[in-house]
């Protein structure tokens, strides 16, 4: 049996992200990129497979699929806010809090026993059930002479306006809420294990139905245009929990770990947002165990003789480095290939079509400059401040020598 690593990363789209379909533009190859910016081989893109509800989506329908992801995300956001803006919800929350304070004072300080009891009952309804202003005002007036009646009537009417908040599932800001998510399944190339696109989809579909049935799946994209011999998968999930009506995907995964490991009090039952850094790491390891066990089990059923095992700390660091840099490496590699192709074209035209040769020459210069800029941008990412400074100084000296 072949032992191998399995890279499974989770990437979230949060409410404060302006472009909520960035992953989808990439997954569906609908992003507008220059040839040298693409981290895949465009000539193989037609071999990618996009699955939705168990069926392959034709390439002609990718724009429609992209729109559906955007529409479903927008619909989910509106549903948890009852079609109200966060600004309006904030105003209603503030109004309700101020009015609740007034109601408590009237309940505590009224000289009239009936009135005091009335406001106590109103206080218990706030945020729990709808308040009918007309009915409550009639009750208040029935007590006879009421001090500051107009103020109290207005307060009750303001509470009725806040009834809308009862339908709001996410009362706090959505800026940090996970409105959608993506899981990436990839086996490092060095293991030379080829999981068929259809089999990846079978495994991921079962994984979703086992652990994420409360969340709708947007689609699963299987990419073969980065390395045809080793397809990898991107699984996109709607962040709205159909059962709770909230964007609570991280808490759902935390409770999933508690359930599978039979540790209901893990992390003292706290929500994901309250975990400490070391607890997040511990959760990650436990969640990884679930994924490894599931993928091993399902791939064996499909006839794959593979056993996914954990990486050593050194391998984790190396894989993270390799994965994070694959995009820039592939873009530079593709860009260099394009330059080579253009040079060959230049030789074909230099004596037969000078105008064309000059045009190609200018394209080569531009491509070369773009690649240089990519490498320079990566210097700041890969090196610390002192190392980057030394690199750039040395690079400048090298350029001066060439002049």
C-alpha positions in Angstrom: 0.0 0.0 0.0 1.3 3.4 -1.0 1.6 6.0 1.8 1.0 9.6 0.8 0.2 13.0 2.1 -3.1 14.7 1.6 -3.3 18.5 1.5 -6.8 19.6 2.5 -7.0 23.4 3.0 -10.0 25.4 4.0 -10.4 29.0 2.6 -13.2 31.2 3.8 -15.1 34.1 2.2 -16.2 36.5 4.8 -18.8 39.2 4.8 -16.3 42.0 4.5 -14.8 40.6 1.3 -15.8 42.9 -1.6 -15.3 40.1 -4.2 -17.2 37.2 -2.9 -16.8 35.1 -6.1 -13.0 35.4 -6.4 -12.5 31.7 -5.8 -15.2 30.9 -8.4 -13.6 33.1 -11.1 -10.4 31.2 -10.5 -12.0 27.7 -10.3 -14.1 28.3 -13.4 -11.2 29.9 -15.3 -13.3 33.0 -15.8 -10.8 35.5 -14.3 -9.2 38.0 -16.7 -5.5 37.3 -16.6 -2.6 37.9 -18.9 -1.1 34.6 -20.3 2.0 35.0 -18.0 -0.2 35.4 -15.0 -2.0 32.1 -15.3 -0.8 29.3 -13.0 -2.2 26.7 -15.3 -1.9 25.5 -18.9 -4.7 27.1 -20.9 -4.5 24.4 -23.6 -5.6 21.8 -21.0 -8.4 23.9 -19.4 -11.1 22.2 -21.5 -10.3 18.9 -19.6 -11.3 20.4 -16.2 -14.6 19.0 -14.8 -17.1 21.0 -12.8 -19.7 18.9 -11.0 -23.0 20.3 -9.5 -25.6 18.0 -8.0 -23.7 15.0 -9.4 -23.8 16.2 -13.0 -21.0 17.8 -15.1 -21.6 21.4 -15.9 -20.9 22.3 -19.6 -18.2 25.0 -20.1 -20.8 27.1 -21.9 -22.8 27.3 -18.6 -19.9 28.5 -16.4 -20.9 32.1 -16.5 -24.4 31.1 -15.4 -23.0 29.0 -12.6 -20.9 31.9 -11.4 -24.0 34.1 -11.4 -25.9 31.5 -9.4 -23.1 31.4 -6.7 -23.3 35.2 -6.4 -27.1 35.2 -6.3 -27.3 32.5 -3.7 -24.7 34.2 -1.5 -26.6 37.5 -1.8 -29.9 35.8 -1.0 -28.3 34.1 2.1 -27.0 37.4 3.4 -30.4 39.1 2.9 -32.2 36.2 4.6 -30.3 36.4 7.9 -30.9 40.2 7.9 -34.6 40.1 6.9 -33.7 42.2 3.9 -32.5 45.1 6.1 -29.2 46.9 5.9 -26.7 46.5 8.8 -27.1 50.2 9.4 -30.8 49.9 9.8 -30.5 46.9 12.1 -27.9 48.8 14.2 -30.4 51.7 14.5 -33.2 49.4 15.6 -30.9 47.7 18.2 -29.9 51.0 19.6 -33.6 52.2 19.8 -34.7 48.9 21.5 -31.9 49.1 24.0 -32.8 52.7 25.0 -36.5 51.9 25.2 -35.8 48.8 27.2 -34.0 51.0 29.7 -37.0 53.4 30.0 -39.4 50.5 30.4 -37.3 49.1 33.3 -37.3 52.4 35.1 -41.1 52.7 34.7 -41.6 49.2 36.0 -39.3 49.8 39.0 -40.5 53.3 40.0 -44.3 53.5 39.1 -46.6 54.4 42.0 -49.4 52.5 40.3 -49.2 48.7 41.0 -51.1 47.8 37.8 -48.8 50.1 35.7 -45.7 48.6 37.3 -46.9 45.1 36.5 -47.8 46.1 33.0 -44.3 47.4 32.3 -42.7 44.3 33.8 -44.7 42.2 31.4 -43.7 44.5 28.5 -40.0 44.1 29.6 -40.3 40.3 29.4 -41.6 40.5 25.8 -38.8 42.6 24.5 -36.7 40.6 22.1 -38.8 37.5 22.7 -42.2 38.1 21.0 -43.8 40.7 18.9 -45.4 43.7 20.6 -48.7 45.1 19.4 -48.6 48.8 20.1 -52.3 49.5 19.8 -53.3 46.7 22.2 -50.6 47.6 24.8 -51.5 51.3 24.6 -55.2 50.5 25.3 -54.2 48.5 28.3 -52.0 51.4 29.6 -54.8 53.9 29.2 -57.2 51.6 31.1 -55.3 52.2 34.3 -56.7 55.8 34.6 -54.4 58.8 34.9 -50.9 57.9 33.7 -47.9 60.2 34.2 -46.0 61.1 31.0 -48.5 59.2 29.0 -47.3 60.5 25.6 -43.7 59.5 26.4 -44.8 56.0 27.3 -47.0 55.7 24.2 -44.1 56.6 22.0 -41.9 54.1 23.7 -44.4 51.3 23.1 -44.7 52.4 19.4 -40.9 52.3 19.1 -40.8 48.8 20.5 -43.3 47.7 17.8 -41.0 49.0 15.1 -38.3 46.8 16.6 -40.4 43.7 16.0 -38.4 43.3 12.7 -35.4 42.3 14.8 -37.1 39.1 15.8 -36.6 37.8 12.3 -32.9 38.7 12.2 -30.8 35.5 12.6 -27.4 37.3 12.6 -27.8 40.4 14.8 -24.2 41.3 14.8 -22.1 42.5 11.9 -21.5 40.0 9.1 -18.0 41.4 8.3 -16.2 38.4 9.9 -18.9 35.8 9.3 -18.1 33.0 6.9 -20.6 33.5 4.0 -19.1 30.8 1.9 -16.1 28.4 2.0 -13.8 26.3 -0.2 -12.1 23.1 0.6 -9.1 22.1 -1.5 -8.2 18.4 -1.9 -4.7 17.8 -3.3 -2.1 15.0 -3.2 1.5 16.3 -3.6 2.8 15.5 -7.1 5.8 13.5 -5.8 3.5 10.6 -4.7 2.5 10.0 -8.4 -1.1 9.0 -7.4 -3.7 9.7 -10.0 -7.2 10.0 -8.6 -9.7 10.3 -11.5 -11.8 13.4 -11.6 -15.0 11.4 -11.3 -13.7 9.6 -8.2 -12.6 12.8 -6.5 -16.2 14.0 -7.0 -17.7 10.8 -5.6 -15.5 11.1 -2.4 -16.2 14.8 -1.9 -19.9 14.3 -2.5 -20.0 11.7 0.2 -17.9 13.8 2.5 -20.3 16.7 2.1 -23.4 14.5 2.6 -21.8 13.0 5.7 -20.6 16.1 7.4 -22.1 19.2 5.7 -25.7 18.3 4.8 -26.9 21.5 6.6 -25.0 23.5 4.0 -25.7 23.7 0.3 -22.8 22.8 -2.1 -22.3 25.3 -4.9 -20.2 22.9 -7.0 -16.9 20.8 -7.1 -14.2 21.8 -9.6 -11.7 19.2 -10.6 -8.6 20.8 -12.2 -6.5 18.9 -14.7 -4.9 21.9 -16.3 -2.2 22.4 -13.6 -1.0 18.8 -13.7 -3.0 16.5 -15.9 -1.5 13.4 -14.2 -2.6 14.6 -10.7 -6.1 16.2 -10.6 -7.0 18.2 -7.5 -10.4 19.4 -6.3 -12.0 22.7 -5.1 -15.2 22.2 -3.3 -17.3 25.3 -2.7 -19.9 25.5 0.1 -22.6 28.0 1.0 -21.9 29.3 4.5 -25.6 29.6 5.5 -26.7 26.8 7.8 -30.1 25.7 6.6 -31.0 24.3 10.0 -30.0 27.2 12.2 -30.5 30.0 9.6 -27.1 31.4 10.5 -23.6 31.7 9.1 -22.0 29.4 11.6 -19.8 27.1 9.5 -16.8 27.3 11.9 -18.9 26.4 14.9 -20.5 23.6 12.9 -17.1 22.1 12.2 -16.1 22.5 15.9 -19.2 20.7 17.0 -18.5 18.0 14.4 -15.2 17.3 16.0 -16.8 17.2 19.5 -19.4 14.7 18.2 -17.0 12.4 16.3 -14.4 12.3 19.2 -17.2 12.1 21.8 -15.9 15.1 23.6 -18.9 17.4 24.1 -17.1 19.6 26.6 -14.0 20.1 24.3 -12.7 23.7 24.7 -15.3 24.1 27.5 -18.1 24.2 24.9 -17.0 27.6 23.6 -17.7 28.9 20.1 -15.0 29.0 17.4 -14.5 32.8 17.8 -13.5 32.3 21.5 -10.8 29.7 20.9 -7.1 30.5 21.7 -4.4 30.0 19.1 -3.2 26.7 20.6 -6.8 25.4 20.7 -7.3 26.2 17.0 -4.2 24.1 16.2 -5.5 21.3 18.3 -8.9 21.5 16.5 -7.1 21.4 13.1 -5.3 18.2 14.0 -8.5 16.5 15.1 -10.3 17.7 12.0 -7.5 16.4 9.8 -7.8 13.0 11.4 -11.5 12.9 10.4 -10.6 13.8 6.8 -7.8 11.4 6.5 -9.9 8.5 7.8 -12.8 9.3 5.5 -10.7 9.8 2.3 -8.7 6.6 3.0 -11.9 4.6 3.6 -13.7 5.9 0.5 -10.8 5.7 -1.9 -10.2 2.1 -0.9 -13.8 1.4 -1.8 -13.0 2.8 -5.3 -10.0 0.6 -5.7 -7.1 3.0 -4.8 -4.3 1.3 -2.8 -3.3 4.4 -0.9 -3.0 5.3 2.8 -2.9 9.0 3.7 -0.7 9.7 6.7 0.2 12.9 8.6 3.0 15.1 7.6 6.0 15.8 9.9 6.3 19.4 11.1 9.2 19.9 8.6 6.9 18.6 5.7 4.1 20.9 6.8 6.4 23.9 6.5 7.8 22.7 3.2 4.4 21.9 1.7 3.0 25.3 2.8 6.0 27.0 1.2 5.6 25.0 -2.0 1.8 25.5 -2.1 1.9 29.3 -1.4 4.6 29.8 -4.1 3.1 27.5 -6.8 1.1 30.3 -8.3 4.1 32.7 -8.8 6.3 29.8 -10.0 3.8 28.6 -12.5 3.1 32.1 -13.8 6.8 32.8 -14.3 7.3 29.4 -15.9 4.4 30.0 -18.3 5.6 33.5 -19.0 9.1 32.2 -19.8 7.6 29.6 -22.1 5.7 32.4 -23.9 8.9 34.4 -24.4 10.6 31.3 -25.9 7.7 30.8 -28.3 7.8 34.5 -29.2 11.6 34.3 -29.8 11.0 31.5 -32.2 8.3 33.5 -34.0 10.7 36.5 -34.2 13.3 34.4 -36.0 10.7 33.3 -38.5 9.7 36.9 -39.3 12.9 38.8 -39.0 13.8 38.5 -42.7 10.3 38.1 -44.1 8.2 40.6 -42.1 10.1 43.3 -40.3 7.0 45.0 -39.0 5.8 41.8 -37.4 9.2 41.0 -36.0 9.4 44.5 -34.4 5.9 43.9 -32.8 7.1 40.5 -31.4 10.3 42.2 -30.1 8.2 44.7 -28.2 6.0 41.9 -26.8 9.1 40.0 -25.6 10.3 43.1 -23.8 7.0 43.7 -22.1 6.7 40.0 -21.0 10.2 40.0 -19.7 9.5 43.2 -17.6 6.3 41.6 -16.2 8.2 38.5 -15.1 10.8 40.6 -13.5 8.1 42.5 -11.5 6.6 39.2 -10.4 9.9 38.0 -9.0 10.5 41.3 -7.3 7.1 41.2 -5.7 7.9 37.8 -4.4 11.1 39.0 -2.8 9.1 41.0 -0.3 6.9 37.9 0.4 9.7 35.4 0.9 12.4 37.4 2.6 12.5 39.5 5.8 13.1 43.2 5.6 16.9 43.0 5.9 17.2 40.1 3.4 15.0 41.8 0.9 17.0 45.0 1.2 20.3 43.1 0.5 18.6 41.2 -2.4 17.5 44.4 -4.1 20.8 46.1 -3.5 22.6 43.2 -5.1 20.1 43.1 -8.0 20.6 46.8 -8.7 24.4 46.3 -8.8 23.9 43.4 -11.2 21.8 45.6 -13.5 24.4 48.3 -13.5 27.1 45.9 -14.6 25.0 44.9 -17.6 24.6 48.5 -18.7 
